[in-house]
Amino acid sequence: MKNLKGIVVLMICLYATSFLAHANTDHSGFTKYKIEAVEDIASYKSAEKVWKLTYNGCENPVVVVKRSASGEAVYIARTEYFEVCYSSSPKGFGTRAIKKSWCTVPQQLNDAVLNPDEIGKQHVITPGQVDDETALGLIASYLPDLLNENYRHLLYN
């Protein structure tokens, strides 16, 4: 029983250490951003809400579209070069696979821009369900890490 407790404590410490290391990633170029609601969402098929996320100095915003799927709130962050899906459910908030019917960016381009290892690290960002405001803040904070280094300029040019 003592060994089991020791293993559990070790696992928690390792998880906390990796989370803190990830949280300390330099986002100095992305610390300032603006989120604006889009009023006319008719052109966004099956969208509940739409926002534009603009990082400081960027002319091309990231469009975040909220949809519902199987009791989850799904947020698709998209530009003309990439798209990534986040979901909020009782299991937590984080990245997930995007439905093929929702994809608009060619898969080959999306694969070139996004880092699959980083997507995997963001599978669970928070352990509980979050509201829209929190989800948008988390997306704005964590999205830059998903882009491969040579494509991060897409968020601030």
URCORRA-V540881 format. One record per residue. RES is the residue in three letters. PHI is phi in whole degrees, 0 to 359 (none if undefined). OMEGA is omega in whole degrees, -180 to 180 (NA if undefined). D_FIRST is the distance of its C-alpha to the first C-alpha in whole Angstrom. Layout:
res:phi:omega:d_first
RES:PHI:OMEGA:D_FIRST
RES:PHI:OMEGA:D_FIRST
This chain:
res:phi:omega:d_first
MET:none:178:0
LYS:296:179:4
ASN:296:179:5
LEU:296:178:5
LYS:298:179:6
GLY:296:179:9
ILE:294:179:10
VAL:297:179:11
VAL:298:179:12
LEU:299:180:14
MET:297:179:15
ILE:296:179:17
CYS:297:179:18
LEU:296:179:20
TYR:297:-180:21
ALA:297:179:23
THR:296:-180:24
SER:293:178:26
PHE:295:-180:27
LEU:294:178:29
ALA:297:179:30
HIS:291:-178:32
ALA:293:-179:33
ASN:271:177:35
THR:300:-177:37
ASP:288:176:41
HIS:246:-172:42
SER:304:179:45
GLY:282:-174:48
PHE:238:-175:46
THR:286:180:45
LYS:251:179:48
TYR:211:180:49
LYS:230:178:51
ILE:241:180:50
GLU:236:176:53
ALA:287:175:53
VAL:263:-176:55
GLU:284:-177:57
ASP:268:-176:59
ILE:256:-177:56
ALA:301:-179:58
SER:282:179:58
TYR:260:-175:55
LYS:304:177:54
SER:57:179:52
ALA:274:174:50
GLU:272:180:49
LYS:213:178:50
VAL:219:177:51
TRP:228:171:50
LYS:246:179:52
LEU:254:-178:49
THR:239:176:51
TYR:278:-179:50
ASN:307:178:52
GLY:87:-178:55
CYS:261:177:55
GLU:269:-178:58
ASN:252:-177:56
PRO:285:170:53
VAL:271:178:50
VAL:267:178:50
VAL:247:-178:47
VAL:250:178:48
LYS:258:175:46
ARG:226:173:45
SER:249:179:43
ALA:210:176:42
SER:54:177:39
GLY:78:179:39
GLU:251:168:38
ALA:270:-177:40
VAL:246:180:41
TYR:242:178:42
ILE:254:177:44
ALA:265:-169:45
ARG:217:166:48
THR:232:177:51
GLU:285:-176:54
TYR:252:-179:52
PHE:203:172:48
GLU:210:-180:46
VAL:219:-176:42
CYS:247:172:41
TYR:242:176:38
SER:227:177:37
SER:237:-180:35
SER:217:176:33
PRO:302:178:30
LYS:279:179:28
GLY:134:180:30
PHE:239:178:32
GLY:175:-179:33
THR:287:173:35
ARG:206:179:36
ALA:293:179:38
ILE:270:178:42
LYS:296:-179:44
LYS:303:-178:47
SER:292:179:49
TRP:266:-176:48
CYS:286:175:49
THR:234:180:52
VAL:267:178:51
PRO:305:-176:52
GLN:303:-179:48
GLN:297:178:50
LEU:291:179:50
ASN:301:180:47
ASP:295:180:45
ALA:288:-175:47
VAL:278:-174:47
LEU:268:-180:43
ASN:264:-177:40
PRO:297:178:38
ASP:294:179:35
GLU:292:176:35
ILE:300:178:36
GLY:297:179:32
LYS:293:-178:31
GLN:262:-180:32
HIS:302:173:31
VAL:229:178:29
ILE:269:176:30
THR:230:-177:29
PRO:279:-178:27
GLY:232:178:29
GLN:292:-179:33
VAL:235:177:35
ASP:275:-177:39
ASP:301:-177:42
GLU:300:179:42
THR:293:180:39
ALA:301:-180:39
LEU:296:176:42
GLY:296:178:41
LEU:293:178:38
ILE:299:-180:40
ALA:301:-178:43
SER:283:-173:40
TYR:263:-178:38
LEU:304:-179:41
PRO:304:180:42
ASP:293:-177:39
LEU:284:-178:40
LEU:279:173:43
ASN:300:-174:44
GLU:310:-176:45
ASN:283:177:49
TYR:242:-178:49
ARG:295:177:48
HIS:300:178:51
LEU:296:-179:52
LEU:269:-178:50
TYR:228:174:52
ASN:243:NA:56
